[in-house]
C-alpha cells in the first residue's frame, strides 16, 4: 500500500503513515468511491484496481512500469559505550616490544632494590655486632694500641678455634706500670664442645725495646684459669 500524501509504501490497513504522519482519513478518502463503497487498490503502488480485477497488483506493477521506492538503508548502529574496536595485527606487533621493555625494566629495578636492601642490612648487622674483632683504640697512645694488639695475639694463639675469637671493645682496659702492660678485655670464642662462650682475659706483657719492636708475653689468664705465668719463674 502506498501513502497518497508522500507516495511511500506503508503496510496495509495502516491508521497513519509512518513517514509523513498522514491520518487514516486521507487513506479512506483515497480508497472510497463516491457512494462510500471501498475501492480495491494495488498493494504495490496504491493505484485503484478495476472492479472486475481479481488480482491485488495493477497491470503497471506487473509489467514493471511503476518505479518502486528504493529501500532506505538502515542506519548504522553505533558501537556500545566504552567498547573499542580491536587492534589490528600491525598495531599489536608494535605494542609487543614496548611491553617487553617495560617488563625488563621492572625486573631490573626490583633486582637492584633487593641488592641494595641486602647490602644495607648486611652492613648494619656488622656495625651493630657487639662481638667485633676490631678494637677501636682512638683514645689510646701508640704504645697502648700496640700492647692491645699483642695481648689479643696472645689470646688468639691460645684459643681452641682462633677463627672464632671476637673481642669486645666496651670494657677494654690498658694499664702501664713503667715496665709492663696489663690488658684486660672480654672476648667470645668457641670451645671444643662447639659451644660459644664469653669470658674476660688478662694479659701481661712487656716490649723488647719499644712499640713495634716485638713483645714478651709474661702471663695470660682467661676467666678463672691461668694459662701461663712466666713471672713466677723469673
N, CA, C and O of each residue as an XYZ file, in Angstrom:
936
protein
N       0.854     -1.190      0.000
C       0.000      0.000      0.000
C       0.891      1.241      0.000
O       1.933      1.265      0.655
N       0.476      2.268     -0.737
C       1.257      3.492     -0.883
C       0.486      4.645     -0.269
O      -0.716      4.793     -0.492
N       1.201      5.479      0.525
C       0.568      6.652      1.130
C       0.249      7.665      0.039
O       1.155      8.051     -0.700
N      -1.018      8.121     -0.099
C      -1.366      9.107     -1.133
C      -0.791     10.485     -0.857
O      -0.812     11.354     -1.728
N      -0.264     10.694      0.379
C       0.268     12.011      0.715
C       1.730     12.158      0.319
O       2.109     13.135     -0.328
N       2.576     11.156      0.720
C       4.015     11.245      0.420
C       4.453     10.263     -0.637
O       5.563     10.388     -1.153
N       3.623      9.280     -0.986
C       3.955      8.330     -2.028
C       4.854      7.198     -1.592
O       5.375      6.472     -2.438
N       5.054      7.022     -0.288
C       5.913      5.939      0.190
C       5.066      4.731      0.583
O       3.892      4.849      0.932
N       5.709      3.566      0.513
C       4.996      2.332      0.829
C       4.785      2.218      2.330
O       5.671      2.521      3.129
N       3.594      1.776      2.687
C       3.245      1.547      4.087
C       2.463      0.248      4.172
O       1.905     -0.191      3.166
N       2.404     -0.383      5.338
C       1.638     -1.628      5.470
C       0.155     -1.394      5.207
O      -0.368     -0.300      5.414
N      -0.502     -2.448      4.746
C      -1.944     -2.374      4.501
C      -2.693     -2.198      5.810
O      -2.242     -2.645      6.865
N      -3.819     -1.556      5.731
C      -4.695     -1.274      6.877
C      -3.992     -0.414      7.923
O      -4.289     -0.516      9.113
N      -3.050      0.444      7.477
C      -2.374      1.341      8.417
C      -3.309      2.466      8.822
O      -4.098      2.929      7.998
N      -3.244      2.914     10.054
C      -4.054      4.013     10.553
C      -3.400      5.364     10.278
O      -4.071      6.396     10.285
N      -2.070      5.354     10.032
C      -1.373      6.600      9.706
C      -0.091      6.226      8.982
O       0.375      5.090      9.061
N       0.467      7.194      8.279
C       1.706      6.965      7.523
C       2.899      7.043      8.459
O       3.014      7.967      9.263
N       3.790      6.057      8.344
C       4.979      6.026      9.191
C       5.991      7.090      8.801
O       6.883      7.405      9.588
N       5.871      7.654      7.593
C       6.873      8.587      7.085
C       6.442     10.044      7.213
O       7.196     10.884      7.703
N       5.200     10.337      6.759
C       4.747     11.731      6.807
C       3.713     11.989      7.889
O       3.418     13.143      8.200
N       3.151     10.918      8.472
C       2.195     11.079      9.551
C       0.774     11.365      9.106
O      -0.050     11.775      9.923
N       0.461     11.159      7.826
C      -0.911     11.378      7.357
C      -1.864     10.432      8.073
O      -1.534      9.267      8.300
N      -3.063     10.936      8.434
C      -4.012     10.138      9.212
C      -4.782      9.172      8.321
O      -4.684      9.226      7.095
N      -5.547      8.291      8.952
C      -6.322      7.290      8.222
C      -7.448      7.921      7.412
O      -7.951      7.300      6.475
N      -7.860      9.162      7.758
C      -8.928      9.823      6.996
C      -8.505     10.060      5.555
O      -9.317      9.945      4.636
N      -7.215     10.396      5.357
C      -6.720     10.607      3.985
C      -6.718      9.308      3.216
O      -7.021      9.294      2.023
N      -6.373      8.187      3.894
C      -6.394      6.891      3.228
C      -7.834      6.532      2.811
O      -8.063      6.002      1.723
N      -8.790      6.831      3.695
C     -10.181      6.448      3.441
C     -10.755      7.208      2.253
O     -11.446      6.646      1.403
N     -10.446      8.516      2.217
C     -10.975      9.305      1.110
C     -10.365      8.898     -0.213
O     -10.979      9.063     -1.268
N      -9.136      8.358     -0.154
C      -8.460      7.980     -1.394
C      -8.889      6.619     -1.887
O      -8.713      6.311     -3.066
N      -9.446      5.798     -1.024
C      -9.769      4.432     -1.413
C     -11.266      4.155     -1.404
O     -11.665      2.992     -1.458
N     -12.114      5.191     -1.338
C     -13.553      5.003     -1.378
C     -14.119      5.631     -2.653
O     -13.625      6.644     -3.148
N     -15.155      5.002     -3.154
C     -15.877      5.569     -4.277
C     -16.758      6.722     -3.813
O     -16.829      7.030     -2.623
N     -17.409      7.338     -4.750
C     -18.285      8.435     -4.396
C     -19.449      8.004     -3.534
O     -19.930      8.779     -2.708
N     -19.901      6.796     -3.710
C     -21.017      6.325     -2.902
C     -20.592      5.726     -1.577
O     -21.426      5.187     -0.849
N     -19.288      5.812     -1.244
C     -18.798      5.281      0.035
C     -18.377      3.857      0.000
O     -17.915      3.334      1.013
N     -18.517      3.181     -1.148
C     -18.086      1.784     -1.217
C     -16.571      1.723     -1.355
O     -15.989      2.592     -2.003
N     -15.921      0.737     -0.773
C     -14.450      0.673     -0.821
C     -13.957      0.375     -2.215
O     -14.589     -0.358     -2.976
N     -12.832      0.948     -2.533
C     -12.171      0.738     -3.817
C     -10.916     -0.083     -3.570
O     -10.092      0.256     -2.721
N     -10.783     -1.171     -4.328
C      -9.593     -2.001     -4.191
C      -8.431     -1.305     -4.879
O      -8.572     -0.762     -5.975
N      -7.281     -1.330     -4.216
C      -6.086     -0.658     -4.742
C      -4.954     -1.650     -4.857
O      -4.953     -2.707     -4.225
N      -3.981     -1.280     -5.687
C      -2.774     -2.112     -5.869
C      -1.962     -2.106     -4.587
O      -1.729     -1.057     -3.986
N      -1.543     -3.273     -4.184
C      -0.792     -3.373     -2.922
C       0.617     -2.814     -3.052
O       1.294     -2.609     -2.044
N       1.075     -2.560     -4.296
C       2.429     -2.054     -4.506
C       2.456     -0.545     -4.688
O       3.223      0.152     -4.023
N       1.620     -0.039     -5.589
C       1.658      1.394     -5.879
C       0.449      2.145     -5.357
O       0.471      3.375     -5.327
N      -0.620      1.445     -4.938
C      -1.801      2.110     -4.414
C      -2.781      2.599     -5.464
O      -3.775      3.245     -5.135
N      -2.511      2.297     -6.717
C      -3.431      2.731     -7.779
C      -4.736      1.932     -7.701
O      -4.714      0.753     -7.351
N      -5.898      2.577     -8.031
C      -7.176      1.843     -7.986
C      -7.176      0.691     -8.989
O      -6.655      0.815    -10.097
N      -7.760     -0.414     -8.585
C      -7.867     -1.590     -9.450
C      -9.252     -1.621    -10.093
O     -10.223     -1.161     -9.492
N      -9.348     -2.145    -11.278
C     -10.692     -2.288    -11.893
C     -11.589     -3.157    -11.022
O     -11.122     -4.040    -10.303
N     -12.891     -2.883    -11.103
C     -13.827     -3.625    -10.274
C     -13.869     -5.095    -10.648
O     -14.163     -5.938     -9.799
N     -13.579     -5.423    -11.911
C     -13.622     -6.820    -12.325
C     -12.279     -7.526    -12.151
O     -12.144     -8.691    -12.526
N     -11.254     -6.818    -11.570
C      -9.925     -7.429    -11.391
C      -9.935     -8.296    -10.140
O     -10.458     -7.916     -9.092
N      -9.342     -9.468    -10.287
C      -9.220    -10.376     -9.133
C      -7.822    -10.367     -8.530
O      -7.571    -11.006     -7.508
N      -6.911     -9.633     -9.175
C      -5.528     -9.559     -8.670
C      -5.393     -8.393     -7.694
O      -6.196     -7.460     -7.702
N      -4.361     -8.464     -6.855
C      -4.077     -7.389     -5.894
C      -3.020     -6.428     -6.407
O      -2.647     -5.485     -5.710
N      -2.527     -6.664     -7.643
C      -1.477     -5.823     -8.219
C      -1.983     -5.307     -9.549
O      -2.608     -6.048    -10.308
N      -1.719     -4.046     -9.837
C      -2.155     -3.470    -11.098
C      -1.269     -3.943    -12.237
O      -0.200     -4.516    -12.026
N      -1.748     -3.684    -13.467
C      -1.007     -4.141    -14.644
C       0.335     -3.418    -14.779
O       1.306     -4.018    -15.240
N       0.411     -2.139    -14.387
C       1.676     -1.398    -14.485
C       2.740     -2.004    -13.576
O       3.910     -2.084    -13.950
N       2.330     -2.431    -12.375
C       3.318     -3.045    -11.467
C       3.723     -4.416    -11.967
O       4.877     -4.822    -11.824
N       2.747     -5.153    -12.573
C       3.091     -6.472    -13.099
C       4.077     -6.371    -14.252
O       4.947     -7.229    -14.406
N       3.945     -5.314    -15.073
C       4.857     -5.150    -16.209
C       6.136     -4.421    -15.840
O       7.011     -4.244    -16.688
N       6.261     -3.991    -14.578
C       7.479     -3.313    -14.126
C       7.548     -1.869    -14.510
O       8.640     -1.302    -14.479
N       6.449     -1.222    -14.874
C       6.476      0.174    -15.287
C       6.399      1.135    -14.108
O       6.772      2.301    -14.231
N       5.915      0.651    -12.967
C       5.789      1.537    -11.808
C       7.092      1.514    -11.022
O       7.486      0.469    -10.506
N       7.768      2.665    -10.926
C       9.018      2.670    -10.142
C       8.713      2.501     -8.659
O       7.888      3.214     -8.087
N       9.377      1.571     -8.075
C       9.220      1.343     -6.631
C      10.184      2.228     -5.854
O      11.282      2.541     -6.313
N       9.757      2.607     -4.706
C      10.639      3.419     -3.860
C      11.804      2.561     -3.381
O      11.596      1.490     -2.813
N      13.009      3.024     -3.606
C      14.153      2.221     -3.138
C      14.128      2.055     -1.628
O      13.715      2.936     -0.874
N      14.570      0.935     -1.249
C      14.614      0.655      0.193
C      15.672      1.529      0.849
O      16.840      1.516      0.460
N      15.251      2.271      1.830
C      16.198      3.151      2.525
C      17.168      2.320      3.365
O      16.754      1.392      4.060
N      18.429      2.648      3.303
C      19.397      1.871      4.101
C      19.159      2.057      5.587
O      18.842      3.151      6.055
N      19.313      1.008      6.288
C      19.164      1.083      7.741
C      20.319      1.874      8.342
O      21.460      1.756      7.894
N      20.026      2.666      9.342
C      21.115      3.452      9.958
C      22.144      2.526     10.598
O      21.821      1.499     11.196
N      23.377      2.934     10.444
C      24.476      2.137     11.012
C      24.449      2.226     12.527
O      24.395      3.311     13.105
N      24.487      1.084     13.145
C      24.438      1.045     14.600
C      25.754      1.542     15.170
O      26.833      1.148     14.728
N      25.639      2.413     16.159
C      26.838      2.917     16.822
C      27.357      1.875     17.796
O      26.567      1.131     18.378
N      28.648      1.805     17.984
C      29.182      0.836     18.957
C      28.736      1.176     20.362
O      28.483      2.336     20.688
N      28.644      0.169     21.173
C      28.244      0.358     22.570
C      29.230      1.264     23.285
O      30.407      1.330     22.930
N      28.725      1.971     24.311
C      29.563      2.902     25.066
C      30.722      2.166     25.731
O      30.521      1.140     26.381
N      31.928      2.687     25.569
C      33.096      2.077     26.185
C      33.679      0.921     25.415
O      34.689      0.351     25.827
N      33.059      0.558     24.292
C      33.564     -0.572     23.522
C      34.454     -0.052     22.412
O      34.021      0.772     21.607
N      35.677     -0.515     22.356
C      36.633     -0.081     21.349
C      36.887     -1.206     20.371
O      36.788     -2.388     20.700
N      37.216     -0.804     19.166
C      37.494     -1.800     18.135
C      38.810     -2.500     18.433
O      39.743     -1.869     18.929
N      38.899     -3.778     18.143
C      40.148     -4.498     18.416
C      41.271     -3.979     17.546
O      41.057     -3.547     16.413
N      42.485     -4.029     18.102
C      43.657     -3.579     17.358
C      43.933     -4.522     16.207
O      43.716     -5.731     16.290
N      44.417     -3.930     15.137
C      44.813     -4.761     14.018
C      46.140     -5.446     14.321
O      46.837     -5.028     15.245
N      46.514     -6.487     13.575
C      47.766     -7.215     13.866
C      48.991     -6.325     13.850
O      49.912     -6.543     14.638
N      49.034     -5.313     12.965
C      50.213     -4.448     12.903
C      50.368     -3.637     14.182
O      51.477     -3.482     14.694
N      49.235     -3.109     14.707
C      49.304     -2.352     15.956
C      49.706     -3.235     17.113
O      50.487     -2.820     17.968
N      49.181     -4.455     17.154
C      49.545     -5.383     18.230
C      51.034     -5.715     18.197
O      51.660     -5.843     19.249
N      51.606     -5.855     17.004
C      53.037     -6.148     16.903
C      53.877     -4.970     17.377
O      54.949     -5.165     17.950
N      53.399     -3.743     17.143
C      54.142     -2.574     17.612
C      54.102     -2.457     19.122
O      55.070     -2.002     19.732
N      53.001     -2.859     19.735
C      52.878     -2.757     21.191
C      53.672     -3.836     21.911
O      54.081     -3.621     23.051
N      53.902     -4.977     21.295
C      54.565     -6.091     21.970
C      55.984     -5.754     22.413
O      56.317     -6.050     23.561
N      56.853     -5.152     21.582
C      58.206     -4.810     22.076
C      58.184     -3.825     23.229
O      59.027     -3.907     24.122
N      57.234     -2.891     23.229
C      57.154     -1.925     24.325
C      56.841     -2.631     25.632
O      57.435     -2.315     26.663
N      55.923     -3.578     25.603
C      55.585     -4.323     26.814
C      56.776     -5.131     27.308
O      57.002     -5.234     28.514
N      57.540     -5.704     26.380
C      58.721     -6.474     26.789
C      59.745     -5.582     27.486
O      60.316     -5.967     28.506
N      59.977     -4.381     26.931
C      60.941     -3.475     27.553
C      60.465     -3.001     28.920
O      61.266     -2.893     29.848
N      59.185     -2.721     29.057
C      58.659     -2.308     30.361
C      58.818     -3.413     31.391
O      59.169     -3.143     32.539
N      58.564     -4.657     30.993
C      58.730     -5.779     31.908
C      60.190     -5.953     32.296
O      60.490     -6.235     33.456
N      61.101     -5.790     31.345
C      62.530     -5.926     31.629
C      63.000     -4.844     32.603
O      63.758     -5.128     33.530
N      62.550     -3.604     32.393
C      62.943     -2.514     33.290
C      62.397     -2.748     34.687
O      63.090     -2.481     35.669
N      61.173     -3.239     34.800
C      60.588     -3.508     36.119
C      61.388     -4.574     36.864
O      61.670     -4.426     38.053
N      61.756     -5.653     36.158
C      62.530     -6.719     36.800
C      63.903     -6.200     37.222
O      64.382     -6.539     38.304
N      64.542     -5.381     36.380
C      65.862     -4.842     36.704
C      65.806     -3.956     37.938
O      66.675     -4.046     38.806
N      64.795     -3.103     38.025
C      64.657     -2.240     39.201
C      64.412     -3.055     40.462
O      64.930     -2.721     41.528
N      63.627     -4.122     40.349
C      63.370     -4.968     41.514
C      64.652     -5.642     41.996
O      64.888     -5.739     43.200
N      65.480     -6.109     41.060
C      66.745     -6.758     41.443
C      67.682     -5.758     42.109
O      68.316     -6.084     43.113
N      67.778     -4.541     41.564
C      68.655     -3.523     42.154
C      68.183     -3.150     43.556
O      68.995     -3.011     44.470
N      66.870     -2.987     43.727
C      66.339     -2.638     45.046
C      66.610     -3.743     46.060
O      66.971     -3.462     47.203
N      66.438     -5.001     45.648
C      66.702     -6.110     46.568
C      68.179     -6.183     46.937
O      68.515     -6.467     48.086
N      69.067     -5.927     45.969
C      70.505     -5.957     46.250
C      70.898     -4.854     47.223
O      71.657     -5.098     48.162
N      70.391     -3.645     47.008
C      70.707     -2.542     47.917
C      70.181     -2.812     49.318
O      70.855     -2.512     50.304
N      68.989     -3.374     49.412
C      68.435     -3.690     50.729
C      69.286     -4.730     51.447
O      69.529     -4.618     52.649
N      69.742     -5.755     50.702
C      70.563     -6.798     51.307
C      71.898     -6.234     51.789
O      72.342     -6.545     52.894
N      72.539     -5.406     50.962
C      73.828     -4.830     51.355
C      73.678     -3.907     52.559
O      74.529     -3.893     53.448
N      72.612     -3.148     52.582
C      72.404     -2.249     53.717
C      72.168     -3.037     55.000
O      72.707     -2.692     56.051
N      71.365     -4.091     54.916
C      71.115     -4.923     56.098
C      72.394     -5.603     56.565
O      72.639     -5.720     57.766
N      73.216     -6.055     55.608
C      74.459     -6.742     55.960
C      75.425     -5.786     56.654
O      76.042     -6.147     57.657
N      75.558     -4.568     56.125
C      76.465     -3.597     56.735
C      75.962     -3.150     58.098
O      76.753     -2.952     59.020
N      74.648     -2.991     58.227
C      74.093     -2.604     59.523
C      74.318     -3.683     60.563
O      74.609     -3.387     61.722
N      74.183     -4.945     60.144
C      74.421     -6.046     61.073
C      75.859     -6.106     61.529
O      76.124     -6.411     62.692
N      76.796     -5.822     60.637
C      78.199     -5.844     61.021
C      78.527     -4.727     61.988
O      79.271     -4.929     62.948
N      77.973     -3.541     61.741
C      78.290     -2.423     62.620
C      77.629     -2.569     63.976
O      78.126     -2.018     64.958
N      76.527     -3.293     64.059
C      75.832     -3.465     65.337
C      76.289     -4.690     66.092
O      75.806     -4.940     67.196
N      77.203     -5.463     65.538
C      77.655     -6.684     66.194
C      78.485     -6.328     67.412
O      79.535     -5.704     67.259
N      78.057     -6.701     68.632
C      78.832     -6.347     69.822
C      80.129     -7.124     69.909
O      81.063     -6.675     70.573
N      80.219     -8.285     69.257
C      81.418     -9.109     69.342
C      82.289     -8.853     68.124
O      82.512     -9.753     67.314
N      82.773     -7.652     67.996
C      83.603     -7.290     66.856
C      85.060     -7.521     67.184
O      85.517     -7.206     68.283
N      85.802     -8.081     66.212
C      87.216     -8.369     66.433
C      88.084     -7.137     66.248
O      89.272     -7.170     66.569
N      87.504     -6.029     65.727
C      88.272     -4.806     65.546
C      88.146     -3.945     66.791
O      87.038     -3.621     67.220
N      89.282     -3.575     67.371
C      89.295     -2.785     68.595
C      89.541     -1.329     68.233
O      90.535     -1.002     67.584
N      88.636     -0.460     68.654
C      88.787      0.966     68.407
C      89.536      1.575     69.589
O      89.010      1.666     70.698
N      90.738      1.978     69.333
C      91.597      2.493     70.407
C      92.026      3.913     70.072
O      93.203      4.258     70.180
N      91.054      4.740     69.663
C      91.400      6.110     69.279
C      91.872      6.929     70.472
O      92.628      7.887     70.305
N      91.430      6.559     71.687
C      91.836      7.310     72.877
C      93.142      6.804     73.463
O      93.642      7.366     74.438
N      93.698      5.753     72.884
C      94.930      5.172     73.403
C      96.132      5.732     72.658
O      96.031      6.185     71.518
N      97.262      5.689     73.331
C      98.505      6.108     72.694
C      98.993      5.020     71.749
O      98.425      3.930     71.690
N     100.037      5.327     71.023
C     100.578      4.349     70.075
C     101.106      3.119     70.800
O     100.894      1.996     70.343
N     101.795      3.314     71.930
C     102.310      2.173     72.696
C     101.168      1.331     73.254
O     101.241      0.102     73.253
N     100.102      1.996     73.736
C      98.972      1.253     74.292
C      98.241      0.461     73.200
O      97.817     -0.672     73.426
N      98.100      1.055     72.039
C      97.464      0.327     70.940
C      98.277     -0.908     70.556
O      97.716     -1.967     70.273
N      99.591     -0.763     70.548
C     100.437     -1.914     70.225
C     100.330     -2.976     71.314
O     100.352     -4.170     71.017
N     100.216     -2.554     72.570
C     100.057     -3.506     73.673
C      98.746     -4.281     73.536
O      98.707     -5.480     73.809
N      97.672     -3.605     73.115
C      96.383     -4.278     72.925
C      96.484     -5.318     71.816
O      95.978     -6.430     71.962
N      97.134     -4.964     70.704
C      97.266     -5.926     69.607
C      98.101     -7.130     70.027
O      97.814     -8.253     69.612
N      99.137     -6.911     70.852
C      99.946     -8.037     71.337
C      99.148     -8.931     72.278
O      99.257    -10.155     72.215
N      98.340     -8.320     73.158
C      97.528     -9.101     74.088
C      96.493     -9.930     73.333
O      96.269    -11.093     73.670
N      95.869     -9.352     72.329
C      94.891    -10.106     71.541
C      95.556    -11.245     70.773
O      94.953    -12.301     70.577
N      96.794    -11.031     70.339
C      97.524    -12.117     69.679
C      97.809    -13.255     70.652
O      97.749    -14.421     70.262
N      98.118    -12.942     71.918
C      98.334    -13.965     72.937
C      97.067    -14.791     73.148
O      97.129    -16.015     73.260
N      95.908    -14.112     73.201
C      94.639    -14.815     73.430
C      94.277    -15.671     72.219
O      93.858    -16.818     72.373
N      94.433    -15.131     71.039
C      94.057    -15.861     69.828
C      94.909    -17.105     69.639
O      94.393    -18.161     69.276
N      96.215    -16.990     69.884
C      97.101    -18.140     69.694
C      96.826    -19.250     70.693
O      97.147    -20.409     70.427
N      96.237    -18.920     71.844
C      95.944    -19.933     72.860
C      94.535    -20.497     72.738
O      94.189    -21.423     73.472
N      93.713    -19.970     71.838
C      92.320    -20.411     71.719
C      92.236    -21.735     70.972
O      93.108    -22.065     70.168
N      91.154    -22.503     71.252
C      90.928    -23.774     70.567
C      90.614    -23.535     69.091
O      91.116    -24.249     68.222
N      89.787    -22.533     68.810
C      89.427    -22.172     67.436
C      89.745    -20.696     67.249
O      88.896    -19.850     67.530
N      90.950    -20.361     66.780
C      91.330    -18.947     66.655
C      90.377    -18.140     65.771
O      90.176    -16.947     65.998
N      89.792    -18.794     64.763
C      88.884    -18.056     63.887
C      87.584    -17.649     64.547
O      86.872    -16.794     64.020
N      87.256    -18.236     65.686
C      86.004    -17.911     66.375
C      86.166    -16.827     67.422
O      85.191    -16.453     68.074
N      87.384    -16.311     67.599
C      87.640    -15.317     68.641
C      87.197    -13.940     68.157
O      87.582    -13.489     67.079
N      86.373    -13.278     68.984
C      85.918    -11.917     68.699
C      86.043    -11.111     69.984
O      85.523    -11.502     71.029
N      86.740     -9.980     69.893
C      86.981     -9.147     71.067
C      85.937     -8.044     71.150
O      85.519     -7.480     70.139
N      85.523     -7.751     72.387
C      84.562     -6.685     72.635
C      85.301     -5.429     73.083
O      86.222     -5.485     73.899
N      84.880     -4.309     72.537
C      85.580     -3.052     72.800
C      85.014     -2.293     73.999
O      85.610     -1.313     74.447
N      83.866     -2.735     74.524
C      83.189     -1.938     75.545
C      83.957     -1.880     76.863
O      83.907     -0.865     77.558
N      84.670     -2.958     77.218
C      85.340     -2.988     78.529
C      86.856     -3.123     78.396
O      87.507     -3.704     79.264
N      87.414     -2.587     77.315
C      88.866     -2.649     77.133
C      89.559     -1.738     78.144
O      89.148     -0.602     78.384
N      90.629     -2.282     78.726
C      91.402     -1.516     79.710
C      92.882     -1.811     79.514
O      93.283     -2.964     79.354
N      93.690     -0.751     79.529
C      95.145     -0.880     79.371
C      95.817     -0.126     80.520
O      95.526      1.044     80.766
N      96.712     -0.811     81.212
C      97.471     -0.210     82.314
C      98.967     -0.405     82.068
O      99.395     -1.429     81.535
N      99.751      0.596     82.466
C     101.205      0.531     82.309
C     101.845      1.009     83.604
O     101.569      2.108     84.086
N     102.706      0.159     84.156
C     103.339      0.491     85.438
C     104.797      0.912     85.280
O     105.538      0.976     86.261
N     105.199      1.193     84.067
C     106.568      1.635     83.845
C     107.421      0.622     83.122
O     108.410      0.981     82.483
N     107.041     -0.666     83.220
C     107.836     -1.699     82.546
C     106.976     -2.733     81.821
O     107.394     -3.283     80.802
N     105.786     -2.996     82.338
C     104.912     -3.996     81.727
C     103.537     -3.377     81.479
O     103.123     -2.423     82.137
N     102.854     -3.963     80.502
C     101.486     -3.562     80.176
C     100.533     -4.666     80.626
O     100.801     -5.853     80.438
N      99.412     -4.251     81.224
C      98.355     -5.175     81.624
C      97.092     -4.813     80.840
O      96.551     -3.715     80.976
N      96.643     -5.747     80.029
C      95.476     -5.524     79.168
C      94.365     -6.466     79.603
O      94.579     -7.673     79.718
N      93.180     -5.921     79.845
C      92.002     -6.728     80.181
C      90.888     -6.394     79.191
O      90.710     -5.249     78.777
N      90.145     -7.443     78.829
C      89.078     -7.273     77.829
C      88.210     -8.519     77.807
O      88.672     -9.598     78.180
N      86.981     -8.393     77.383
C      86.072     -9.531     77.237
C      86.076     -9.979     75.774
O      86.144     -9.158     74.860
N      86.003    -11.284     75.573
C      86.010    -11.810     74.206
C      85.108    -13.032     74.125
O      84.788    -13.649     75.140
N      84.705    -13.372     72.917
C      83.887    -14.552     72.632
C      84.738    -15.559     71.876
O      85.596    -15.199     71.071
N      84.475    -16.833     72.159
C      85.210    -17.890     71.458
C      84.385    -19.159     71.472
O      83.438    -19.291     72.248
N      84.755    -20.103     70.600
C      84.109    -21.404     70.529
C      85.044    -22.435     71.146
O      86.225    -22.502     70.806
N      84.496    -23.247     72.066
C      85.296    -24.260     72.758
C      85.201    -25.580     72.010
O      84.541    -25.674     70.975
N      85.881    -26.621     72.554
C      85.957    -27.913     71.870
C      84.591    -28.571     71.719
O      84.379    -29.323     70.768
N      83.660    -28.306     72.631
C      82.324    -28.900     72.546
C      81.457    -28.236     71.482
O      80.344    -28.693     71.220
N      81.950    -27.171     70.870
C      81.176    -26.447     69.874
C      80.366    -25.311     70.453
O      79.727    -24.562     69.713
N      80.382    -25.171     71.764
C      79.620    -24.119     72.420
C      80.384    -22.802     72.357
O      81.612    -22.784     72.441
N      79.654    -21.705     72.207
C      80.258    -20.378     72.196
C      80.171    -19.784     73.593
O      79.093    -19.728     74.185
N      81.309    -19.341     74.119
C      81.369    -18.805     75.481
C      81.947    -17.398     75.438
O      82.666    -17.024     74.511
N      81.610    -16.628     76.472
C      82.119    -15.264     76.633
C      82.857    -15.182     77.960
O      82.301    -15.500     79.011
N      84.123    -14.751     77.905
C      84.956    -14.691     79.103
C      85.873    -13.475     79.024
O      86.166    -12.980     77.936
N      86.325    -12.996     80.187
C      87.328    -11.929     80.187
C      88.735    -12.534     80.180
O      88.949    -13.660     80.630
N      89.660    -11.775     79.670
C      91.059    -12.211     79.734
C      91.889    -11.096     80.355
O      91.505     -9.926     80.354
N      93.038    -11.499     80.885
C      94.011    -10.557     81.441
C      95.381    -10.970     80.946
O      95.888    -12.040     81.284
N      95.970    -10.103     80.137
C      97.278    -10.398     79.550
C      98.303     -9.399     80.073
O      98.063     -8.191     80.099
N      99.457     -9.933     80.493
C     100.565     -9.107     80.973
C     101.744     -9.333     80.036
O     102.130    -10.470     79.764
N     102.314     -8.226     79.546
C     103.399     -8.341     78.577
C     104.330     -7.143     78.692
O     104.015     -6.145     79.340
N     105.472     -7.269     78.051
C     106.451     -6.176     78.024
C     107.029     -6.071     76.623
O     107.078     -7.050     75.878
N     107.466     -4.868     76.281
C     108.074     -4.645     74.975
C     109.562     -4.949     75.045
O     110.198     -4.823     76.092
N     110.092     -5.352     73.905
C     111.531     -5.602     73.844
C     112.311     -4.298     73.944
O     113.241     -4.188     74.743
N     111.935     -3.308     73.136
C     112.612     -2.012     73.226
C     111.639     -0.851     73.036
O     111.868      0.240     73.559
N     110.564     -1.077     72.298
C     109.572     -0.035     72.062
C     108.435     -0.585     71.226
O     108.423     -1.762     70.867
N     107.477      0.279     70.921
C     106.312     -0.142     70.145
C     106.740     -0.588     68.759
O     107.465      0.124     68.064
N     106.285     -1.776     68.360
C     106.599     -2.306     67.053
C     107.875     -3.106     66.999
O     108.222     -3.635     65.943
N     108.582     -3.211     68.101
C     109.860     -3.948     68.114
C     109.714     -5.366     68.642
O     110.712     -6.062     68.827
N     108.500     -5.797     68.884
C     108.282     -7.117     69.448
C     107.919     -7.030     70.920
O     108.108     -5.992     71.555
N     107.400     -8.119     71.458
C     106.972     -8.116     72.851
C     107.315     -9.462     73.481
O     107.656    -10.435     72.809
N     107.205     -9.463     74.816
C     107.456    -10.689     75.572
C     106.203    -10.998     76.391
O     105.857    -10.218     77.278
N     105.503    -12.120     76.121
C     104.330    -12.479     76.935
C     104.770    -12.912     78.329
O     105.656    -13.755     78.467
N     104.165    -12.348     79.347
C     104.524    -12.677     80.726
C     103.484    -13.579     81.379
O     103.848    -14.561     82.025
N     102.207    -13.271     81.227
C     101.164    -14.130     81.803
C      99.869    -13.920     81.039
O      99.637    -12.879     80.423
N      99.020    -14.966     81.103
C      97.712    -14.910     80.438
C      96.714    -15.654     81.298
O      96.915    -16.817     81.646
N      95.627    -14.962     81.638
C      94.556    -15.538     82.433
C      93.247    -15.370     81.666
O      92.912    -14.263     81.245
N      92.505    -16.464     81.484
C      91.213    -16.459     80.805
C      90.170    -16.936     81.794
O      90.209    -18.078     82.253
N      89.242    -16.060     82.119
C      88.256    -16.398     83.136
C      88.946    -16.582     84.481
O      89.635    -15.679     84.954
N      88.764    -17.747     85.098
C      89.425    -18.070     86.364
C      90.656    -18.937     86.166
O      91.304    -19.324     87.138
N      90.987    -19.249     84.913
C      92.099    -20.157     84.628
C      93.320    -19.360     84.185
O      93.242    -18.515     83.293
N      94.439    -19.647     84.823
C      95.717    -19.057     84.438
C      96.379    -20.002     83.442
O      96.798    -21.103     83.799
N      96.468    -19.564     82.200
C      97.058    -20.429     81.178
C      98.570    -20.520     81.343
O      99.148    -21.596     81.187
N      99.203    -19.417     81.654
C     100.644    -19.450     81.966
C     101.013    -18.157     82.678
O     100.336    -17.137     82.541
N     102.089    -18.220     83.433
C     102.623    -17.061     84.160
C     104.132    -17.241     84.266
O     104.632    -17.938     85.148
N     104.839    -16.603     83.354
C     106.293    -16.739     83.325
C     106.977    -15.867     84.370
O     108.178    -16.015     84.596
N     106.253    -14.976     85.002
C     106.879    -14.120     86.007
C     107.268    -14.904     87.244
O     108.200    -14.521     87.951
N     106.558    -16.012     87.520
C     106.868    -16.792     88.728
C     108.202    -17.499     88.605
O     108.832    -17.809     89.616
N     108.645    -17.759     87.379
C     109.904    -18.482     87.189
C     111.082    -17.546     87.015
O     112.233    -17.981     86.984
N     110.792    -16.263     86.901
C     111.882    -15.312     86.699
C     112.484    -14.888     88.038
O     113.418    -14.086     88.068
